[in-house]
Amino acid sequence: MKKGFSLIAVLAVVIMIALGTVTVLQSVGSQTSMKGNNLQEVKAQYFAEAGMQYALWRCRTSGSGCATEPLVIDGTTIAINASASPQITLTVNYSNV
């Protein structure tokens, strides 16, 4: 009788440890996913700001209007349409974000 009880007790402990391990691994995976999403959002924000600053700089320094060529930063292409003055439109194609 004691051998059977010991087996059940050991199995219960192993199951509890396995459940705890699964919970921790899911939490770590979730944290990693959220970190990756946050990084993409931050990169997108900085790309948009860089494109806008570049477009404004081109408009101020160009003697012939605000026509600008696409800006490429770290493999990401930022198309800038500044023809609809005073509004500047940015289109960003994220290749590696």
The 8 nearest C-alpha neighbors of each residue, nearest first, counted from 0:
[[1, 3, 2, 4, 5, 6, 7, 8],
 [0, 2, 4, 3, 5, 6, 7, 8],
 [3, 1, 5, 4, 0, 6, 7, 8],
 [4, 2, 6, 0, 5, 1, 7, 8],
 [3, 5, 1, 7, 6, 2, 8, 0],
 [4, 6, 8, 2, 3, 7, 9, 1],
 [7, 5, 3, 9, 4, 8, 10, 2],
 [6, 8, 10, 4, 5, 9, 11, 3],
 [9, 7, 5, 11, 6, 10, 4, 12],
 [8, 10, 12, 6, 11, 7, 5, 13],
 [11, 9, 13, 7, 12, 8, 14, 6],
 [10, 12, 8, 14, 9, 13, 7, 15],
 [11, 13, 15, 9, 14, 10, 16, 8],
 [14, 12, 10, 16, 15, 11, 17, 9],
 [13, 15, 17, 11, 12, 16, 10, 18],
 [16, 14, 12, 18, 17, 13, 19, 11],
 [15, 17, 19, 13, 14, 18, 20, 12],
 [18, 16, 14, 20, 19, 15, 13, 21],
 [19, 17, 21, 15, 20, 16, 14, 22],
 [18, 20, 16, 22, 17, 21, 15, 23],
 [19, 21, 17, 23, 18, 22, 16, 24],
 [22, 20, 18, 24, 19, 23, 25, 17],
 [23, 21, 19, 25, 20, 24, 18, 26],
 [22, 24, 26, 20, 25, 21, 27, 19],
 [25, 23, 27, 21, 26, 22, 28, 20],
 [26, 24, 28, 22, 27, 23, 29, 21],
 [25, 27, 23, 29, 24, 28, 30, 22],
 [26, 28, 30, 24, 29, 25, 31, 23],
 [29, 27, 25, 31, 26, 30, 24, 32],
 [28, 30, 26, 32, 27, 31, 25, 33],
 [29, 31, 27, 33, 28, 32, 34, 26],
 [32, 30, 34, 28, 29, 33, 27, 35],
 [31, 33, 29, 35, 34, 30, 28, 36],
 [32, 34, 36, 30, 35, 31, 37, 29],
 [33, 35, 31, 37, 32, 36, 30, 38],
 [36, 34, 38, 32, 33, 37, 31, 39],
 [37, 35, 33, 39, 38, 34, 32, 40],
 [38, 36, 34, 40, 39, 35, 33, 41],
 [37, 39, 35, 41, 36, 40, 34, 42],
 [40, 38, 42, 36, 37, 41, 96, 43],
 [39, 41, 37, 43, 38, 42, 44, 36],
 [40, 42, 44, 38, 43, 39, 37, 45],
 [43, 41, 39, 45, 44, 40, 46, 38],
 [44, 42, 40, 46, 41, 45, 39, 47],
 [45, 43, 41, 47, 42, 46, 40, 48],
 [44, 46, 48, 42, 47, 43, 49, 41],
 [47, 45, 49, 43, 48, 44, 42, 50],
 [48, 46, 50, 44, 45, 49, 43, 51],
 [47, 49, 45, 51, 50, 46, 52, 44],
 [50, 48, 46, 52, 51, 47, 45, 53],
 [51, 49, 53, 47, 48, 52, 46, 54],
 [50, 52, 54, 48, 53, 49, 55, 47],
 [51, 53, 55, 49, 54, 50, 56, 48],
 [54, 52, 56, 50, 51, 55, 49, 57],
 [55, 53, 51, 57, 56, 52, 50, 58],
 [54, 56, 58, 52, 57, 53, 51, 59],
 [55, 57, 53, 59, 54, 58, 52, 60],
 [56, 58, 54, 60, 55, 59, 61, 53],
 [59, 57, 65, 55, 61, 56, 60, 54],
 [60, 58, 56, 57, 61, 55, 62, 65],
 [61, 59, 57, 58, 56, 62, 55, 65],
 [62, 60, 58, 63, 57, 59, 64, 65],
 [61, 63, 64, 60, 59, 58, 65, 57],
 [62, 64, 61, 65, 66, 58, 60, 59],
 [65, 63, 66, 62, 61, 58, 82, 59],
 [64, 66, 58, 81, 67, 57, 82, 61],
 [67, 65, 64, 81, 82, 68, 80, 58],
 [68, 66, 65, 79, 69, 57, 54, 80],
 [67, 69, 70, 79, 66, 78, 80, 77],
 [70, 68, 78, 77, 79, 76, 71, 67],
 [69, 71, 77, 76, 68, 78, 72, 50],
 [72, 70, 76, 75, 74, 77, 69, 73],
 [71, 73, 75, 74, 70, 76, 46, 77],
 [72, 74, 75, 71, 95, 76, 94, 46],
 [75, 73, 72, 71, 76, 94, 95, 93],
 [74, 76, 72, 93, 71, 73, 94, 92],
 [77, 75, 71, 92, 70, 91, 78, 74],
 [76, 78, 91, 70, 69, 90, 71, 79],
 [79, 77, 69, 90, 89, 91, 76, 70],
 [78, 80, 89, 69, 88, 81, 77, 67],
 [81, 79, 88, 82, 87, 89, 78, 67],
 [80, 82, 87, 83, 65, 66, 79, 84],
 [81, 83, 84, 80, 66, 65, 87, 86],
 [84, 82, 81, 86, 85, 87, 80, 88],
 [85, 83, 86, 82, 81, 87, 65, 80],
 [84, 86, 83, 87, 81, 82, 65, 88],
 [85, 87, 84, 83, 88, 81, 82, 80],
 [86, 88, 81, 80, 85, 83, 89, 84],
 [89, 87, 80, 79, 81, 86, 90, 83],
 [90, 88, 79, 78, 80, 91, 87, 77],
 [91, 89, 78, 77, 79, 92, 88, 80],
 [90, 92, 77, 76, 78, 93, 89, 75],
 [93, 91, 76, 75, 94, 77, 90, 78],
 [94, 92, 75, 96, 95, 91, 76, 74],
 [93, 95, 75, 96, 92, 74, 76, 73],
 [96, 94, 93, 75, 74, 73, 92, 39],
 [95, 93, 39, 94, 42, 43, 75, 38]]
